[in-house]
Amino acid sequence: MAAASSRDLLRQIVVIAATGFMLVAAMVGAGVLGGTPVQDLQDGALAADATYLAPAGPAFSIWSLVYLGLIAYAVWQALPGRRSDARQRTLGWWIALSEVLNGLWLVTAQFLTLPLTVLVIALLLVVLCRIYRRTVSTPGRAVADRMLVDGVTGLHLGWVTLATIANATAWLTRILPPVEAGAAQVWAIAVLVVVAVIGCGLVSVGGGRIAPALALAWGLTWLAVGRLADEPRSVSVGIAALVVAALVLGTAIVRRLGSGSRTRAAVARAA
């Protein structure tokens, strides 16, 4: 392990500061410290019943898990043993940026405009994709590393992938001319097909990483619940969401089992 530098210490401090900013911004943006509750922001455009691609309310409880994971990561990466860790040198700054953008999204939703929320969450998705690529190319060895880096950022990526689509749909619904319910459902199913391609691609590139698949499947399942039990009701969109959730999870499991089999075969050949 290389010697620690002042830049390493700065990185650790920046991650802690970004985590603090994210938590305060989340409380402000969610209306906990006063202001408008999330479901009423932007004249209800981000509510669970605003569009065919909006997940039901309980889906958003995944944020609690993501926040807890990022807090645990901030504490873990601040340990002296992580200061000169090569993997943290690669990932720490990007994870800090993802936390800042995470907090900015809620602040933007609370005080600014709907198009700007789309811009912020799209930037967050790009950053999380970059983090994901780096975690895949530089795998963690320790259990804590895999859980607090790969696991937490994977959950974050999976959920934000679906949240970006829901956010963009809310914006497009506001600016485009209204369409009849049948056509809107067809478009929603077409978007879910794209989600399936993206989700399966993510888990395949990651060798069957389960965290992004779980988060994406979680959101899709609650999207299905929203369409089957709430307004706007659509059995076809609900079923399509469940199929995509199963497809993404199934791809992750098959890919992971395949990677495990190849690893065992390589070990056997080496022995």
JOTA-V870769 format. One record per residue. N is the residue number from 1. NEAR is the number of other ideal C-beta (glycine too) atoms within 8 Angstrom. D_CENTER is the distance of its C-alpha to the mean C-alpha in whole Angstrom. Layout:
# JOTA-V870769
n: <N,N>
near: <NEAR,NEAR>
d_center: <D_CENTER,D_CENTER>
This chain:
# JOTA-V870769
n: <1,2,3,4,5,6,7,8,9,10,11,12,13,14,15,16,17,18,19,20,21,22,23,24,25,26,27,28,29,30,31,32,33,34,35,36,37,38,39,40,41,42,43,44,45,46,47,48,49,50,51,52,53,54,55,56,57,58,59,60,61,62,63,64,65,66,67,68,69,70,71,72,73,74,75,76,77,78,79,80,81,82,83,84,85,86,87,88,89,90,91,92,93,94,95,96,97,98,99,100,101,102,103,104,105,106,107,108,109,110,111,112,113,114,115,116,117,118,119,120,121,122,123,124,125,126,127,128,129,130,131,132,133,134,135,136,137,138,139,140,141,142,143,144,145,146,147,148,149,150,151,152,153,154,155,156,157,158,159,160,161,162,163,164,165,166,167,168,169,170,171,172,173,174,175,176,177,178,179,180,181,182,183,184,185,186,187,188,189,190,191,192,193,194,195,196,197,198,199,200,201,202,203,204,205,206,207,208,209,210,211,212,213,214,215,216,217,218,219,220,221,222,223,224,225,226,227,228,229,230,231,232,233,234,235,236,237,238,239,240,241,242,243,244,245,246,247,248,249,250,251,252,253,254,255,256,257,258,259,260,261,262,263,264,265,266,267,268,269,270,271>
near: <4,5,4,7,7,5,6,11,10,8,13,13,8,11,16,10,9,14,14,8,11,14,11,9,13,14,9,12,15,9,10,6,6,3,7,7,7,12,9,7,11,10,3,9,12,13,9,11,8,10,10,11,11,15,13,12,7,7,13,8,7,12,9,7,9,12,11,8,13,14,10,10,14,12,8,10,13,9,8,4,5,10,11,10,10,9,10,11,10,9,13,13,8,12,15,14,10,14,14,11,13,13,15,10,13,14,12,13,14,12,5,8,7,11,7,9,16,12,8,12,14,10,9,14,12,8,12,13,9,9,14,14,9,11,15,11,5,10,7,10,5,6,5,7,11,12,9,12,14,13,11,15,15,16,16,15,17,19,15,12,15,15,10,13,12,13,12,10,14,15,13,8,10,8,5,7,3,3,7,5,7,6,8,11,12,8,9,15,11,8,11,14,10,9,14,12,8,9,17,11,8,16,16,10,8,12,9,15,14,11,14,17,16,11,16,17,13,12,15,17,12,12,18,14,12,14,15,9,7,10,4,9,8,11,8,8,16,14,9,12,14,11,9,14,13,9,11,16,11,8,14,13,10,9,12,12,9,9,10,8,8,8,8,8,8,8,8,7,6,5,4>
d_center: <31,32,33,31,32,31,28,27,27,26,23,23,24,21,18,20,21,17,16,19,18,15,16,19,17,15,19,20,18,18,22,22,25,26,25,23,21,18,19,22,20,22,24,22,20,17,18,18,21,21,20,20,16,15,14,16,16,16,12,11,13,9,9,12,11,9,11,14,13,12,16,17,16,18,21,21,21,23,26,29,28,25,26,27,25,24,21,20,22,20,16,17,18,14,12,15,14,10,11,14,12,10,13,15,13,15,18,18,17,20,23,22,22,19,19,18,15,14,15,13,10,11,12,9,7,11,11,8,9,13,11,11,14,16,15,16,19,20,19,20,23,23,21,20,18,17,15,14,13,12,11,9,7,7,5,3,3,4,3,3,5,7,7,9,11,12,13,15,17,18,19,21,22,24,25,27,30,29,29,31,29,30,28,25,24,25,23,20,21,21,17,16,18,16,13,15,16,13,11,15,15,12,13,17,16,15,18,16,14,13,10,7,10,10,7,8,11,11,10,12,15,15,15,18,20,19,21,24,25,24,25,24,25,25,26,25,22,21,22,20,17,18,20,17,15,18,18,14,15,19,18,16,19,22,20,20,24,25,24,25,29,29,28,31,33,33,34,37,38,38,40>
